[in-house]
Amino acid sequence: MDEAVRRAVQDVGLPVPVAVAAATEVPARAIGRLDLGRLEPGCAADVLVLGPDLDVQRVWAGGLEHVAHRPGR
């Protein structure tokens, strides 16, 4: 997902919030999962933190941190 967001921002020129929504909220809505794709009370939330270059810095899933920064991808 980070690669899709990075390409949408860097290659297509989308603003980061639009690219993130396209990779998260839009697909979740498309499959009828209104509890996914958004950080809001009552929604399931796995969190991916991207750095300034839109590379993965941290990941939380199921309430636990799973991945730290991956140098060089």
C-alpha positions as CSV (number, residue, x, y, z in Angstrom):
1,M,0.0,0.0,0.0
2,D,2.8,2.4,0.7
3,E,4.1,2.0,-2.9
4,A,0.6,2.9,-4.2
5,V,0.4,6.0,-2.0
6,R,3.9,7.0,-2.9
7,R,3.2,6.7,-6.7
8,A,-0.1,8.5,-6.4
9,V,1.6,11.4,-4.7
10,Q,5.0,11.5,-6.5
11,D,4.0,10.4,-10.0
12,V,0.4,11.5,-10.3
13,G,0.6,14.6,-8.0
14,L,-2.3,13.8,-5.7
15,P,-2.2,15.4,-2.2
16,V,-1.2,12.9,0.5
17,P,-4.7,12.8,2.1
18,V,-6.4,12.0,-1.2
19,A,-3.9,9.3,-2.0
20,V,-4.3,7.7,1.4
21,A,-8.1,7.8,1.1
22,A,-7.8,6.2,-2.3
23,A,-5.8,3.4,-0.8
24,T,-7.9,2.9,2.3
25,E,-11.4,4.4,2.6
26,V,-12.4,4.0,-1.0
27,P,-11.7,0.2,-1.3
28,A,-13.2,-0.4,2.1
29,R,-16.4,1.3,1.0
30,A,-16.4,-0.6,-2.3
31,I,-16.6,-3.9,-0.4
32,G,-19.2,-2.5,2.0
33,R,-16.9,-2.3,5.0
34,L,-17.8,1.0,6.5
35,D,-15.8,0.0,9.7
36,L,-12.5,0.0,7.7
37,G,-10.4,2.6,6.0
38,R,-10.9,5.5,8.5
39,L,-9.5,6.4,11.9
40,E,-12.8,7.1,13.8
41,P,-14.3,5.8,17.0
42,G,-16.0,2.5,16.4
43,C,-13.9,1.6,13.4
44,A,-11.3,-1.2,13.2
45,A,-7.9,0.5,13.0
46,D,-4.6,-0.8,11.8
47,V,-2.2,2.1,11.5
48,L,0.6,2.6,9.0
49,V,2.9,5.6,9.6
50,L,4.7,6.9,6.6
51,G,7.9,9.1,6.7
52,P,8.6,12.2,4.7
53,D,9.5,10.1,1.6
54,L,6.3,8.1,2.1
55,D,8.2,5.0,3.2
56,V,6.9,2.8,6.0
57,Q,8.1,3.9,9.4
58,R,5.8,2.0,11.8
59,V,2.8,-0.3,11.7
60,W,0.3,-1.2,14.3
61,A,-2.2,-4.0,13.7
62,G,-4.4,-5.5,16.3
63,G,-3.1,-3.1,18.9
64,L,0.5,-4.2,18.5
65,E,3.5,-2.7,16.7
66,H,4.6,-5.1,14.0
67,V,7.1,-3.3,11.8
68,A,9.7,-0.6,12.5
69,H,11.4,1.5,9.9
70,R,12.8,-0.6,7.0
71,P,15.9,1.1,5.7
72,G,16.3,0.8,1.9
73,R,12.9,-0.9,1.6
